[in-house]
Amino acid sequence: MNAGICALILAAGEGTRMRPLTLTTPKPLLPVGGAPLLDRAFALVDGLDTAVNAFHLSDQIVAHVGNRAHVEVEKELLGSSGSVGNLRGWIAGRAVLVLNGDAYLHGGDLSVLLDGWDGDKVRMLGVPAGDEPFAFGAHVFAGASLLPWRVVADLEPVLSHLVLTAWRPAERAGLLEVREFGGTYVDCGTPADYTRANALAAGRG
């Protein structure tokens, strides 16, 4: 599958809004429907050469990943952009599909991000924005984006976020494509959303 594309699962965040659960367990290892979020992320990028970044409780992430992926333990939090920049040597000229390790994508997959891609534009998975103020056109970010190497090559390993270094610049240049996710996206960043994700996984959503 897509030899010129690799994947990065972002799993370094401290999950402060999810405390006390994340005091002892990294957020990507919290279960949704009986499976850790990180394992659900692996299923979404199955077939792609994959890296996982880690910082908070990194020993647990390293042990859980095992030999399934390259693990990059960060010495400090770098944000989504800095984490990609920190892995430029590993990405090595490829495009990269960046997936949030706390994203729960119910009822769909990431094929919409890859199908028919021209290899040059930045792509973002999106869901309808509604009244969300931080929209990209009619959509808001839904946990995953696809970056061409020309964008990755300019990212530095310093604290920053893709919304500032990749998505908004691409939008201003007319080089951003938002691809709508056909299912339900839940950012498991708060206890309420984590509960919602588990309800969906159990068929109660």
C-alpha positions in Angstrom: 0.0 0.0 0.0 1.4 3.4 -1.1 5.1 2.8 -0.8 5.7 6.5 -1.0 3.6 7.3 2.1 4.4 6.5 5.7 2.4 7.2 8.8 3.0 9.0 12.1 0.7 8.3 15.1 0.9 11.2 17.6 1.0 9.7 21.1 3.1 12.1 23.1 0.5 14.4 24.8 0.1 14.6 28.5 -3.7 14.3 28.5 -4.1 16.9 31.2 -7.9 17.2 30.6 -8.3 13.5 31.1 -6.7 13.3 34.6 -6.8 11.3 36.8 -7.0 8.5 34.1 -3.9 9.8 32.4 -1.8 10.1 35.6 -0.9 6.4 35.3 -1.9 5.6 31.7 -1.0 7.5 28.5 -4.2 8.7 26.8 -3.5 6.6 23.6 -3.6 3.5 25.7 -7.0 4.2 27.2 -9.5 1.6 25.9 -12.4 2.4 23.7 -14.7 -0.5 23.2 -12.2 -2.8 24.8 -9.3 -1.8 22.5 -6.6 0.8 23.3 -7.0 3.9 21.1 -3.4 3.3 19.9 -4.3 -0.1 18.6 -7.3 1.4 16.8 -4.9 3.9 15.2 -2.6 1.1 14.0 -5.6 -0.5 12.3 -6.3 2.7 10.5 -2.8 2.9 9.0 -2.4 -0.8 8.4 0.0 -1.4 5.6 2.0 1.8 6.0 5.4 2.0 7.5 4.6 3.7 10.8 6.2 5.7 13.5 4.8 6.6 16.9 6.0 9.5 19.0 6.0 9.3 22.8 6.7 11.6 25.8 4.3 11.3 28.7 4.7 7.8 30.3 6.8 6.9 27.2 7.9 3.6 28.7 4.3 2.3 28.4 4.0 3.4 24.8 7.4 1.8 23.9 6.4 -1.5 25.5 2.9 -1.5 23.9 4.2 -0.7 20.4 6.9 -3.4 20.5 8.2 -4.1 17.0 5.1 -2.9 15.2 6.5 0.6 14.5 9.4 2.9 15.0 9.1 4.8 18.3 10.5 8.2 18.8 10.7 9.2 22.4 10.8 13.0 22.6 12.9 14.8 25.3 10.3 17.6 25.4 6.8 18.2 23.9 7.1 19.3 20.3 3.5 19.6 19.2 2.2 18.1 16.0 4.4 20.1 13.7 7.6 19.7 15.8 7.0 16.0 16.1 6.9 15.6 12.3 10.0 17.8 11.9 11.8 15.7 14.5 11.2 12.6 12.3 12.3 14.1 9.0 15.2 11.7 8.8 13.0 8.7 9.3 10.3 10.1 6.8 13.2 10.5 4.3 11.5 12.0 1.3 8.1 10.3 1.7 4.7 11.8 2.3 3.3 11.2 5.8 -0.1 10.5 7.0 -0.3 12.1 10.5 -3.0 10.6 12.8 -3.8 11.8 16.3 -3.4 8.9 18.7 -6.5 10.0 20.7 -8.8 10.1 17.6 -11.7 7.7 17.6 -13.0 7.3 14.0 -16.3 5.4 14.1 -17.8 3.9 11.0 -15.1 4.6 8.4 -11.5 4.5 7.5 -8.8 6.8 6.1 -9.0 5.7 2.4 -10.7 9.0 1.6 -7.4 10.8 2.4 -5.4 8.6 0.1 -7.7 7.9 -2.9 -6.8 10.0 -5.9 -4.2 12.1 -4.1 -2.0 14.2 -6.5 1.0 13.9 -4.1 1.3 17.7 -3.8 -1.6 19.1 -2.0 -2.1 19.0 1.8 -5.1 16.9 2.7 -7.1 17.0 5.9 -9.8 14.7 7.1 -12.8 16.7 8.1 -16.4 16.6 9.5 -19.1 19.2 9.0 -18.2 22.3 11.0 -21.6 23.4 12.3 -21.0 26.4 14.5 -17.3 25.5 15.2 -15.3 28.7 14.9 -12.0 27.1 13.8 -13.3 25.8 10.5 -11.6 25.0 7.2 -14.4 26.0 4.9 -17.4 23.9 5.8 -15.4 21.4 7.8 -13.3 21.0 11.0 -10.3 18.8 11.4 -11.1 15.2 12.2 -7.9 13.7 13.5 -5.8 13.0 10.4 -3.9 14.8 7.7 -1.7 13.9 4.7 1.4 16.0 4.1 3.6 15.9 1.0 7.4 15.8 1.5 7.7 19.4 0.3 5.9 20.5 3.4 7.5 18.0 5.7 11.0 19.1 4.6 10.4 22.6 6.0 9.1 21.6 9.4 11.5 22.1 12.3 11.8 20.0 15.5 10.6 22.8 17.7 7.3 23.3 19.5 4.7 24.1 17.0 1.5 22.8 15.5 0.4 21.8 12.0 -2.4 24.2 12.0 0.2 27.0 11.9 2.9 25.4 9.8 1.0 23.3 7.3 -2.8 23.5 7.2 -3.4 27.3 7.2 -0.5 28.1 4.9 -1.8 25.5 2.4 -5.3 26.9 2.8 -4.1 30.4 2.0 -2.1 29.1 -1.0 -5.1 27.2 -2.4 -3.3 23.9 -1.7 -5.5 22.4 1.0 -8.1 19.7 0.3 -10.5 18.7 3.0 -11.9 15.2 2.6 -15.1 14.5 4.5 -15.0 11.5 6.8 -18.1 9.4 6.3 -18.4 8.2 9.9 -18.3 9.9 13.3 -15.2 11.5 14.7 -14.6 11.9 18.4 -11.5 13.6 19.8 -11.0 11.8 23.1 -9.6 14.8 24.9 -12.2 15.2 27.7 -14.0 12.7 29.9 -17.3 13.5 28.2 -15.9 12.8 24.7 -14.2 9.7 26.0 -17.5 8.4 27.4 -19.2 9.3 24.1 -16.5 7.3 22.1 -17.1 4.2 24.3 -20.9 4.6 23.9 -20.4 4.6 20.1 -18.1 1.6 20.2 -20.8 -0.2 22.2 -23.5 0.6 19.8 -25.2 3.1 22.1 -24.3 6.3 20.2 
